[in-house]
């Protein structure tokens, strides 16, 4: 045959014969063809080149023999077969179903992006320098990393290069933190305007920083701004500081994220009233100057006085050059408004009391007073109890409330400056009628032991019983009319060993300033209070409780514990909406303002 030359072709694995079958004439003369067909019949699951070709390879009819042979994957050691090149013909297509499905690449791409973001989050939490820069404690770092790891999405506040609606609402609340007496500078977000095409690492950092700001706001709103043990050992409220899971889970999933974040502030009516006063003060006197008025005569409408221009400047009133020293109706009206704000008779007459108030704190100082009192509302539980007792130490008042209604109110005597009444909340559990008094160690050391050392008859004259156990001396005062606790005490066990009680020194209640005790709260008309506490079912009336006097100590247990809150407010809005001021008898208001860096 002209030009005929024999070519040795190495066929691949046995199944690969199907990829390169012989021509019809070759099948008649070459026994290898029969063997190939037999192998194909025995191995129907073996994929053909056609199966592979349909996945993107060129069609087998367009390929050169050497290209076809290169596609075969050997499974066994084949034997060489010599075939005339001229006898080769295109291979017939054999349809063998593809058993391995091809993957869908789109979801894999999205998953890989999420994984990249999660890896960036993990990297940020593993970066010690970054955590120090963000001021994250070790405990918060661990909890925050765990929260992000188990979250449904890699980031909490952003998605696809954009802030979520919850993130935007939370940011607005952070910017308005000063409405609640908090400092917006503590929650500033420099990455709020991040571009959509910013690198993933920047979005990760911005997302975590927003989480930290939201957490800090929620904790500050519940009283975490001040280290209370450093403020005073006698300020020991139990603060409900929220954990990270609670804050991020609640705020990020809320329909109104801004409202959910703001809800960490105190819900009490007293707090909200002060919040409104703060807003009114800022709105009414945005640039009010501070003045010092010299003493002078009482001024009424129509009178002239050289102090009038100072009063006009104080209230931002236009200066009438012709009558600038005249105390006219406009000036008197401004003075009357001021008097009402300060709890003074709003007559519009400039008297000595009004002059002193006008020369008092500046706008910044008045703001700081309100904010400091708002801060102390954060020391109270969010739920005061439907029925509870509240003692305001600087006011020397006790109120028994049911909801917002005051059902009993009375005067009290509180601790001296040297033996202050502590500030905390506990639950009253029982009353003691005819109590004995075991003198506490602090009083023993300061008063009783020195008196016993200098006067052997001191204990007998006071009616005290001295009990010696080894080297230890205990002094106890038996029940009776002379007992320092009077006839009844109200017990709410606490670390300070203080309580409410009666007193034989009833004349002290007539004093305007009533800081005389060793720390306990002495109650005026205690049996009336006892009946209000115990007599709801008519079982324990005042008469019945008084009938126990002189019959030894008698414990009367409450059916349900009654919350007792010992508080310290120098500003309060009363039922009429008037702002009342009380003396800062322990200097605690000043300490709070200093701790918050507020104006003095």
C-alpha positions as CSV (number, residue, x, y, z in Angstrom):
1,X,0.0,0.0,0.0
2,X,1.5,3.3,-1.2
3,X,2.7,5.5,1.7
4,X,1.6,2.8,4.0
5,X,3.6,2.7,7.2
6,X,2.9,0.9,10.3
7,X,2.5,3.0,13.5
8,X,2.7,1.7,17.0
9,X,-0.1,3.2,19.1
10,X,-0.1,2.7,22.9
11,X,-3.7,2.2,24.0
12,X,-4.5,3.3,27.5
13,X,-6.4,1.4,30.2
14,X,-8.6,-1.4,29.1
15,X,-11.7,0.8,29.3
16,X,-9.8,3.3,27.1
17,X,-10.3,1.1,24.1
18,X,-13.7,2.5,24.0
19,X,-12.1,6.0,23.6
20,X,-10.2,4.8,20.5
21,X,-12.1,1.9,18.8
22,X,-10.8,0.3,15.6
23,X,-12.4,0.7,12.2
24,X,-14.9,-1.8,10.9
25,X,-12.3,-3.6,8.8
26,X,-9.9,-3.7,11.7
27,X,-12.6,-5.3,13.8
28,X,-12.8,-8.2,11.3
29,X,-9.1,-8.8,11.3
30,X,-8.0,-7.8,14.8
31,X,-9.0,-9.9,17.7
32,X,-8.3,-6.9,20.0
33,X,-11.5,-5.3,18.9
34,X,-13.6,-8.2,20.1
35,X,-11.8,-8.0,23.4
36,X,-12.5,-4.3,23.7
37,X,-16.2,-4.8,23.1
38,X,-16.3,-7.5,25.7
39,X,-14.6,-5.3,28.3
40,X,-17.1,-2.5,27.5
41,X,-20.0,-4.8,28.0
42,X,-18.6,-6.1,31.3
43,X,-17.9,-2.5,32.6
44,X,-21.0,-0.4,31.8
45,X,-20.2,2.1,34.6
46,X,-16.8,3.0,33.1
47,X,-17.0,6.6,31.9
48,X,-16.3,7.2,28.2
49,X,-14.3,10.0,26.7
50,X,-17.7,11.3,25.5
51,X,-18.7,11.8,29.1
52,X,-15.5,13.8,29.8
53,X,-15.8,15.7,26.6
54,X,-19.2,16.9,27.4
55,X,-17.8,18.7,30.4
56,X,-15.8,21.1,28.3
57,X,-13.3,19.0,26.2
58,X,-13.3,19.3,22.4
59,X,-15.6,16.9,20.4
60,X,-13.8,13.5,19.8
61,X,-14.4,13.8,16.0
62,X,-12.3,17.0,15.8
63,X,-9.4,15.5,17.7
64,X,-6.2,13.9,16.2
65,X,-5.5,10.3,17.3
66,X,-2.5,11.4,19.3
67,X,-4.7,13.9,21.2
68,X,-7.2,11.2,21.9
69,X,-4.6,8.8,23.2
70,X,-3.3,11.5,25.6
71,X,-6.7,11.7,27.3
72,X,-6.7,8.1,28.4
73,X,-6.0,7.3,32.1
74,X,-4.2,4.0,32.5
75,X,-5.6,1.6,35.1
76,X,-3.5,-1.4,34.2
77,X,-0.3,-2.1,32.4
78,X,-1.4,-2.3,28.7
79,X,0.2,-4.2,25.8
80,X,1.2,-2.3,22.6
81,X,-1.0,-2.9,19.6
82,X,0.2,-2.0,16.1
83,X,-2.5,-0.6,13.8
84,X,-2.3,0.7,10.3
85,X,-2.7,4.4,10.5
86,X,-4.7,4.4,7.2
87,X,-7.2,2.1,8.8
88,X,-8.0,4.5,11.7
89,X,-11.5,6.0,11.6
90,X,-13.4,8.4,13.9
91,X,-14.6,6.6,17.1
92,X,-18.3,6.1,17.5
93,X,-19.9,8.0,20.4
94,X,-20.8,5.7,23.3
95,X,-23.2,7.2,25.8
96,X,-22.3,6.2,29.4
97,X,-24.1,8.3,32.1
98,X,-21.9,10.5,34.3
99,X,-22.0,9.2,37.8
100,X,-20.2,12.2,39.6
101,X,-22.2,15.5,39.6
102,X,-20.4,18.7,39.0
103,X,-20.4,21.2,41.9
104,X,-22.3,24.5,41.8
105,X,-19.6,27.1,42.2
106,X,-21.8,30.1,43.2
107,X,-22.6,29.1,46.8
108,X,-18.9,28.1,47.3
109,X,-17.9,31.7,46.4
110,X,-20.3,33.2,49.0
111,X,-19.3,30.8,51.7
112,X,-15.6,31.6,51.1
113,X,-16.3,35.3,51.5
114,X,-18.0,34.7,54.8
115,X,-15.1,32.5,55.9
116,X,-12.7,35.3,55.0
117,X,-14.7,37.7,57.2
118,X,-14.8,35.3,60.1
119,X,-11.1,34.8,59.8
120,X,-10.6,38.5,60.0
121,X,-12.8,38.7,63.1
122,X,-10.8,35.9,64.8
123,X,-7.6,37.7,63.8
124,X,-8.8,41.0,65.4
125,X,-9.6,39.3,68.7
126,X,-6.3,37.5,68.6
127,X,-4.4,40.8,68.2
128,X,-3.3,41.9,71.7
129,X,-2.2,45.3,70.5
130,X,-5.6,46.0,68.8
131,X,-7.5,44.8,72.0
132,X,-5.5,47.2,74.1
133,X,-6.2,50.0,71.7
134,X,-9.9,49.3,71.9
135,X,-9.7,49.0,75.7
136,X,-11.2,45.5,75.9
137,X,-10.7,43.6,79.1
138,X,-9.7,39.9,78.9
139,X,-13.1,38.7,80.1
140,X,-15.0,40.9,77.6
141,X,-12.6,39.9,74.8
142,X,-13.3,36.2,75.4
143,X,-17.1,36.7,75.6
144,X,-17.2,39.0,72.6
145,X,-15.1,36.6,70.5
146,X,-17.4,33.8,71.5
147,X,-20.5,35.8,70.6
148,X,-19.2,36.6,67.1
149,X,-18.1,33.0,66.6
150,X,-21.7,31.7,67.2
151,X,-23.5,34.5,65.5
152,X,-25.6,33.7,62.4
153,X,-23.7,36.2,60.3
154,X,-19.9,37.0,60.4
155,X,-20.7,40.6,61.4
156,X,-23.4,41.8,63.7
157,X,-24.1,45.4,62.5
158,X,-23.0,45.4,58.8
159,X,-23.7,43.3,55.8
160,X,-22.6,43.6,52.2
161,X,-20.6,46.8,52.9
162,X,-23.5,48.6,54.6
163,X,-24.7,49.2,58.1
164,X,-27.9,47.5,59.0
165,X,-31.0,49.5,60.1
166,X,-30.3,48.3,63.7
167,X,-26.8,49.7,63.5
168,X,-28.0,53.1,62.3
169,X,-30.6,53.3,65.0
170,X,-28.1,52.4,67.7
171,X,-25.6,55.0,66.4
172,X,-28.3,57.7,66.7
173,X,-28.9,56.8,70.3
174,X,-25.2,56.9,71.1
175,X,-25.0,60.4,69.6
176,X,-27.9,61.5,71.8
177,X,-26.4,60.0,75.0
178,X,-26.3,63.4,76.7
179,X,-30.1,63.4,76.9
180,X,-29.6,60.8,79.6
181,X,-26.7,62.6,81.3
182,X,-24.2,60.3,79.6
183,X,-21.2,61.6,77.7
184,X,-21.4,61.0,73.9
185,X,-17.6,61.2,73.7
186,X,-17.5,57.9,75.4
187,X,-19.2,56.2,72.5
188,X,-17.9,58.1,69.5
189,X,-17.6,56.1,66.2
190,X,-15.0,57.4,63.8
191,X,-15.8,54.6,61.3
192,X,-19.5,55.3,61.0
193,X,-19.0,56.7,57.4
194,X,-17.1,53.7,56.1
195,X,-17.2,53.3,52.3
196,X,-19.0,50.2,50.9
197,X,-15.9,49.2,49.0
198,X,-13.6,49.4,52.1
199,X,-11.5,46.3,52.8
200,X,-13.1,43.6,54.9
201,X,-10.6,44.2,57.7
202,X,-11.9,47.8,58.1
203,X,-15.5,46.7,58.2
204,X,-14.6,44.0,60.8
205,X,-12.9,46.5,63.0
206,X,-15.8,49.1,62.7
207,X,-18.4,46.4,63.5
208,X,-16.5,45.3,66.6
209,X,-16.1,48.9,67.7
210,X,-19.8,49.5,67.4
211,X,-20.5,46.5,69.5
212,X,-18.1,47.8,72.2
213,X,-19.8,51.2,72.2
214,X,-23.3,49.7,72.5
215,X,-22.1,47.4,75.3
216,X,-20.5,50.4,77.1
217,X,-23.6,52.5,76.8
218,X,-25.8,49.8,78.2
219,X,-23.5,49.2,81.2
220,X,-23.1,52.9,81.9
221,X,-26.9,53.3,81.8
222,X,-27.1,50.7,84.6
223,X,-24.5,52.4,86.8
224,X,-21.1,51.1,85.7
225,X,-19.5,54.6,85.1
226,X,-18.4,54.9,88.7
227,X,-16.3,52.5,90.8
228,X,-18.5,52.6,93.8
229,X,-16.2,51.0,96.4
230,X,-13.7,53.8,95.7
231,X,-16.5,56.4,96.0
232,X,-17.5,55.1,99.5
233,X,-17.6,51.9,101.5
234,X,-21.1,52.8,102.5
235,X,-22.5,52.9,99.0
236,X,-23.2,49.3,98.3
237,X,-26.1,48.8,95.8
238,X,-26.3,45.6,93.8
239,X,-26.0,46.9,90.2
240,X,-27.6,44.9,87.4
241,X,-24.8,45.2,84.9
242,X,-25.9,43.5,81.7
243,X,-23.7,40.9,80.0
244,X,-22.5,41.0,76.4
245,X,-24.9,38.4,75.1
246,X,-27.9,40.2,76.6
247,X,-26.9,43.6,75.1
248,X,-25.9,42.5,71.6
249,X,-28.7,40.0,71.3
250,X,-31.4,42.4,72.5
251,X,-30.3,45.5,70.6
252,X,-29.2,44.0,67.3
253,X,-32.4,42.0,66.9
254,X,-34.9,44.7,68.1
255,X,-37.2,46.4,65.6
256,X,-36.4,49.7,67.4
257,X,-32.8,49.2,68.2
258,X,-32.4,52.8,69.5
259,X,-35.3,52.4,71.9
260,X,-34.0,49.0,73.0
261,X,-30.6,50.6,73.9
262,X,-32.2,53.5,75.7
263,X,-34.3,51.1,77.8
264,X,-31.1,50.2,79.8
265,X,-31.6,53.7,81.5
266,X,-33.7,53.7,84.7
267,X,-37.4,53.3,84.0
268,X,-38.4,55.2,87.2
269,X,-40.7,58.2,87.3
270,X,-38.2,60.1,89.4
271,X,-35.4,59.6,86.9
272,X,-37.6,60.6,83.9
273,X,-38.7,63.8,85.7
274,X,-35.0,64.8,86.2
275,X,-34.3,63.9,82.6
276,X,-37.1,66.3,81.5
277,X,-35.7,69.0,83.8
278,X,-32.3,68.6,82.2
279,X,-33.8,69.1,78.7
280,X,-35.8,72.1,79.9
281,X,-32.7,73.7,81.4
282,X,-30.7,73.3,78.2
283,X,-33.6,74.5,76.0
284,X,-34.6,77.5,78.2
285,X,-31.1,78.8,79.0
286,X,-28.8,77.8,76.3
287,X,-26.3,80.6,77.0
288,X,-27.4,81.9,80.4
289,X,-24.6,83.9,82.0
290,X,-23.7,83.6,85.6
291,X,-24.0,86.8,87.7
292,X,-23.2,87.8,91.3
293,X,-25.8,90.2,92.7
294,X,-24.8,92.5,95.6
295,X,-27.1,92.8,98.5
296,X,-29.7,95.5,98.4
297,X,-33.3,96.4,99.1
298,X,-36.3,94.3,98.1
299,X,-37.4,95.2,94.6
300,X,-41.0,95.4,93.2
301,X,-42.4,96.5,89.8
302,X,-41.7,100.2,89.1
303,X,-38.7,100.5,91.5
304,X,-35.2,101.7,90.3
305,X,-32.0,100.0,91.4
306,X,-28.5,99.8,89.9
307,X,-28.6,96.0,90.1
308,X,-31.4,95.8,87.5
309,X,-29.0,95.7,84.5
310,X,-27.3,92.7,86.0
311,X,-30.7,91.0,86.4
312,X,-31.5,91.8,82.7
313,X,-28.2,90.2,81.7
314,X,-28.9,87.2,83.8
315,X,-32.1,86.5,81.9
316,X,-30.9,87.7,78.5
317,X,-33.4,90.6,78.4
318,X,-32.9,93.5,76.1
319,X,-31.4,96.5,77.8
320,X,-33.7,99.5,77.6
321,X,-31.2,102.4,77.7
322,X,-33.8,104.9,78.9
323,X,-35.1,102.7,81.7
324,X,-32.3,100.3,82.2
325,X,-32.4,100.5,86.0
326,X,-36.2,100.2,86.2
327,X,-37.5,96.9,87.7
328,X,-40.3,96.6,85.2
329,X,-42.9,93.8,84.5
330,X,-40.7,92.0,82.1
331,X,-37.9,91.7,84.6
332,X,-40.4,90.7,87.4
333,X,-41.9,88.0,85.1
334,X,-38.4,86.5,84.4
335,X,-37.7,86.6,88.2
336,X,-41.0,84.8,88.9
337,X,-40.3,82.1,86.4
338,X,-36.8,81.6,88.0
339,X,-38.4,81.5,91.5
340,X,-40.8,78.7,90.4
341,X,-37.9,76.7,88.9
342,X,-36.0,76.9,92.2
343,X,-38.9,76.0,94.4
344,X,-39.3,79.6,95.7
345,X,-42.6,81.5,96.0
346,X,-43.1,82.9,92.5
347,X,-44.1,86.4,93.4
348,X,-41.7,88.2,91.1
349,X,-40.4,90.2,94.0
350,X,-36.6,90.4,94.3
351,X,-36.0,89.5,97.9
352,X,-32.8,88.3,99.7
353,X,-33.7,84.6,99.1
354,X,-34.0,85.2,95.4
355,X,-30.8,87.2,95.3
356,X,-29.0,84.3,96.9
357,X,-30.5,81.9,94.4
358,X,-29.6,84.1,91.4
359,X,-26.0,84.3,92.7
360,X,-25.9,80.6,93.0
361,X,-24.7,77.9,90.6
362,X,-24.1,78.6,87.0
363,X,-25.9,76.7,84.2
364,X,-23.1,74.2,84.0
365,X,-23.3,73.6,87.8
366,X,-27.1,73.2,87.7
367,X,-26.7,70.7,84.9
368,X,-24.1,68.7,86.8
369,X,-26.4,68.6,89.9
370,X,-29.2,67.1,87.8
371,X,-26.9,64.6,86.1
372,X,-25.4,63.5,89.4
373,X,-28.8,62.8,90.8
374,X,-29.8,61.0,87.6
375,X,-26.7,58.9,88.1
376,X,-27.8,57.8,91.6
377,X,-31.1,56.5,90.1
378,X,-28.9,54.0,88.3
379,X,-28.0,52.5,91.6
380,X,-31.5,51.3,92.2
381,X,-33.1,48.0,90.8
382,X,-35.1,48.5,87.7
383,X,-38.0,47.0,89.5
384,X,-38.4,48.7,92.9
385,X,-41.3,46.4,93.8
386,X,-45.0,47.1,93.4
387,X,-45.0,47.8,97.1
388,X,-41.9,49.2,98.7
389,X,-40.3,51.6,101.2
390,X,-38.0,54.4,100.0
391,X,-36.0,56.5,102.4
392,X,-34.3,59.6,101.0
393,X,-31.5,60.4,103.4
394,X,-30.9,64.1,102.6
395,X,-34.6,64.7,102.8
396,X,-35.1,62.9,106.1
397,X,-38.3,61.3,104.8
398,X,-39.6,57.8,104.5
399,X,-42.4,56.8,102.0
400,X,-44.3,53.6,101.7
401,X,-45.5,53.3,98.1
402,X,-47.9,51.1,96.3
403,X,-47.1,51.6,92.6
404,X,-46.7,55.3,92.3
405,X,-49.1,56.1,95.1
406,X,-47.7,57.1,98.5
407,X,-49.7,55.3,101.2
408,X,-47.7,56.3,104.2
409,X,-45.1,59.1,104.7
410,X,-43.2,60.1,107.8
411,X,-40.1,61.9,109.1
412,X,-36.9,60.0,109.9
413,X,-33.6,60.6,111.7
414,X,-30.5,59.4,109.8
415,X,-26.9,58.9,110.5
416,X,-24.5,61.6,111.5
417,X,-21.7,62.6,109.1
418,X,-19.3,60.6,111.2
419,X,-21.6,57.5,111.2
420,X,-23.5,57.8,107.9
421,X,-26.5,55.9,106.9
422,X,-25.4,53.5,104.0
423,X,-27.0,53.5,100.6
424,X,-28.3,50.1,99.3
425,X,-31.5,48.0,98.8
426,X,-32.7,45.0,100.7
427,X,-35.9,43.2,101.6
428,X,-37.6,43.6,105.0
429,X,-38.5,40.2,106.4
430,X,-39.8,40.7,109.9
431,X,-40.5,43.1,112.8
432,X,-39.4,42.8,116.4
433,X,-41.6,44.2,119.1
434,X,-39.9,44.9,122.5
435,X,-36.4,44.6,120.9
436,X,-33.2,44.3,123.0
437,X,-30.2,46.2,121.7
438,X,-26.8,44.6,121.4
439,X,-24.4,47.5,121.0
440,X,-22.4,47.0,117.7
441,X,-18.6,46.9,117.7
442,X,-18.2,50.3,116.2
443,X,-20.1,52.0,119.0
444,X,-18.5,49.8,121.6
445,X,-15.0,51.0,120.5
446,X,-15.8,54.6,120.1
447,X,-18.2,55.2,123.1
448,X,-19.0,52.4,125.4
449,X,-15.5,51.0,126.3
450,X,-14.0,54.5,127.0
451,X,-17.1,55.3,129.2
452,X,-16.8,52.1,131.1
453,X,-13.1,52.6,131.6
454,X,-13.6,56.1,133.1
455,X,-16.9,55.5,135.0
456,X,-17.6,52.0,136.5
457,X,-21.2,52.9,137.2
458,X,-21.9,54.0,133.6
459,X,-23.5,50.7,132.5
460,X,-25.8,50.5,135.5
461,X,-27.1,54.1,135.0
462,X,-27.8,53.4,131.3
463,X,-29.5,50.2,132.1
464,X,-26.9,48.2,130.1
465,X,-26.1,44.6,130.7
466,X,-22.4,43.7,130.5
467,X,-21.7,40.1,129.3
468,X,-18.2,38.8,129.6
469,X,-17.1,35.7,127.6
470,X,-13.4,35.1,128.1
471,X,-11.6,38.2,126.9
472,X,-14.6,39.4,125.0
473,X,-17.1,41.9,126.4
474,X,-20.6,42.4,125.0
475,X,-23.0,45.1,126.1
476,X,-26.7,44.7,125.7
477,X,-29.6,46.9,126.5
478,X,-32.8,45.0,127.6
479,X,-36.2,45.8,126.1
480,X,-38.1,48.7,127.7
481,X,-39.0,52.4,127.5
482,X,-35.3,53.5,127.7
483,X,-34.1,51.1,125.0
484,X,-32.4,53.0,122.2
485,X,-34.5,51.1,119.6
486,X,-37.7,52.0,121.2
487,X,-40.6,49.5,121.1
488,X,-40.2,48.2,117.5
489,X,-37.6,47.6,114.9
490,X,-38.0,46.7,111.2
491,X,-35.5,44.1,110.0
492,X,-34.0,43.9,106.5
493,X,-30.8,41.9,107.1
494,X,-27.7,43.5,105.4
495,X,-24.0,43.7,105.6
496,X,-24.1,47.1,107.5
497,X,-26.3,45.8,110.3
498,X,-28.6,48.8,110.0
499,X,-32.4,48.8,110.2
500,X,-35.4,51.1,110.8
501,X,-36.5,51.5,114.4
502,X,-38.4,53.5,117.0
503,X,-36.6,55.8,119.4
504,X,-37.2,57.1,122.9
505,X,-35.8,60.6,121.9
506,X,-38.9,61.8,120.1
507,X,-38.1,65.5,120.5
508,X,-35.4,65.2,117.8
509,X,-38.0,64.8,115.1
510,X,-38.9,68.5,115.4
511,X,-35.4,69.5,114.1
512,X,-35.2,70.6,110.5
513,X,-31.9,68.8,110.1
514,X,-32.1,65.3,111.5
515,X,-28.7,63.6,111.2
516,X,-28.3,62.3,114.7
517,X,-28.1,58.5,114.6
518,X,-25.2,56.0,114.5
519,X,-26.3,54.9,111.0
520,X,-29.8,53.3,111.5
521,X,-32.9,55.1,110.4
522,X,-35.2,56.2,113.3
523,X,-38.8,56.4,112.3
524,X,-41.4,58.8,113.6
525,X,-44.8,57.1,114.6
526,X,-43.4,53.6,114.0
527,X,-46.6,51.7,115.0
528,X,-48.5,53.5,112.2
529,X,-45.9,52.3,109.8
530,X,-46.0,48.8,111.3
531,X,-49.8,48.6,110.7
532,X,-49.4,49.8,107.1
533,X,-46.8,47.1,106.6
534,X,-48.5,44.2,108.5
535,X,-52.2,45.2,108.7
536,X,-53.3,44.7,105.1
537,X,-55.4,41.6,106.1
538,X,-56.5,43.3,109.4
539,X,-54.6,40.8,111.5
540,X,-51.9,43.1,112.8
541,X,-53.4,46.5,113.7
542,X,-51.5,49.2,115.5
543,X,-53.6,48.4,118.6
544,X,-52.7,44.8,118.5
545,X,-49.0,45.5,118.0
546,X,-48.9,47.9,120.9
547,X,-50.5,45.3,123.0
548,X,-47.3,43.3,122.8
549,X,-45.3,46.0,124.6
550,X,-43.7,44.7,127.8
551,X,-44.2,41.0,127.0
552,X,-40.7,40.2,125.9
553,X,-39.2,40.2,122.4
554,X,-41.8,39.2,119.8
555,X,-40.9,38.4,116.2
556,X,-43.6,39.2,113.6
557,X,-42.8,37.9,110.1
558,X,-44.1,39.4,106.9
559,X,-46.1,37.2,104.6
560,X,-44.1,38.6,101.7
561,X,-40.7,40.4,101.8
562,X,-41.0,44.1,101.4
563,X,-38.2,45.9,99.4
564,X,-36.5,48.7,101.3
565,X,-34.4,51.3,99.4
566,X,-32.1,53.7,101.2
567,X,-31.4,56.4,98.7
568,X,-29.5,59.7,98.4
569,X,-31.1,62.4,96.3
570,X,-30.4,66.1,96.7
571,X,-32.8,67.0,93.8
572,X,-36.3,65.5,93.3
573,X,-39.4,66.5,91.4
574,X,-42.5,66.3,93.6
575,X,-46.1,65.3,92.8
576,X,-46.8,68.9,91.7
577,X,-43.9,68.9,89.3
578,X,-41.8,71.3,91.4
579,X,-38.1,70.7,91.7
580,X,-37.0,70.3,95.4
581,X,-33.5,70.7,96.7
582,X,-31.9,69.1,99.8
583,X,-28.6,69.6,101.5
584,X,-25.7,67.4,100.5
585,X,-25.3,66.3,104.1
586,X,-22.6,63.6,103.4
587,X,-20.9,65.4,100.4
588,X,-21.9,62.4,98.3
589,X,-23.3,64.6,95.5
590,X,-20.0,66.4,95.3
591,X,-18.1,63.0,95.1
592,X,-20.4,61.8,92.3
593,X,-19.8,64.9,90.3
594,X,-16.1,64.7,90.7
595,X,-16.1,61.0,89.7
596,X,-18.0,62.0,86.5
597,X,-15.8,65.0,85.8
598,X,-18.8,67.3,86.1
599,X,-18.7,71.0,86.9
600,X,-18.5,71.9,90.6
